[in-house]
Amino acid sequence: MKAKQERITVLLEKYWQAETTVEEEKELAEYFRGPGVPPEWESYRELFSFFEEKAQIKPSPELEGRIMESIRPRHHMVWWAAAAAIVLMLGLEPLFRHAPERVHVEQPGLVMTDTYDDPEQALAAVQKALFTVSKKMNKGLHPIK
Amino acid sequence: MKDKLYRLAFRLLQNVQEAEDVVQETMIRIWTKREEWGRWQSLEAYCMISARNSCLDRLRKQKLRSVQESKARDVSSPDKDPQEKIMEKEAMIQIRKCMDELPQHQQLVIHLREIEGFTYNEIAEVLDMSLEQVKINLFRARNAIRKSIIKEASS
């Protein structure tokens, strides 16, 4: 007990000189948190207890919700963009689906022409277009990863 | 992170709502700069610096307001943190009063050291001080509080 008090006396001296390390200050705080602190050190016990209590203070639980709410609109934008892209693609889908029917419409002078003669070339162009779209979508979704 | 920011903001502003507003602003600012996170040495230090600057801006604006308005923000202000009100006993009130009366840089140094457990290097970074200045301010702050509590105990 006496050895401990001697150790604390040395640490306190260093503490007032601002020469203690973070670890030594933790040791002091732990000592003053425990039982058996002599009455002459009661003020110091209160001081360490004051710091410890201050370290427990937190903002209101609602703050986190408010912060998330402030940040969320960006997510909405991304999801809105993604949703808009999907809606657009779905909206265009019937055009592709109905396209063959148009070929059969008997109208003189209306001729369906291919963009590409070579099927390999057409496939490469489609793949390139899809790659570009998916790259842009990934870029848009990046912030929510 | 938000708790540390809040405690720092509250130390400077002494107002629950304003401290929370600063935390919110800081977190949003950090979020908008998320592309830069990788380039920052310490996200925590950056956030603390940002929050401190916001508080100092607010304090500067407050100074421009009327003296009466600033007087309304004394220690008995109804905006005091309710958690603080509950926990405070006589000795605690004396220590807090003494801390509130310290010069601002001493308040911040002692807050970051005693309450957040920051190293001298971290304090120097957040407060833009040299290590020597950190030590001197901590020395002065601790000794001012020591004098105050010893005086209180002997009276």
Interface residues (C-beta under 8 A of the other chain):
Chain A: Y15 W16 Q17 A18 V22 E25 K26 E42 S43 Y44 E46 L47 S49 F50 F51 E53 K54 A55 Q56 I57 K58 P59 S60 L63 E64 R66 I67 S70 I71 P143
Chain B: K2 D3 Y6 R7 F10 V16 A19 E20 V23 Q24 M27 I28 W31 R34 D81 Q83 E84 M87 A91 M92 I95 R96 R113 E114 I115 E116 G117 T119 K135 I136 L138 F139 R142 N143 I145 R146 I149 I150 E152 A153
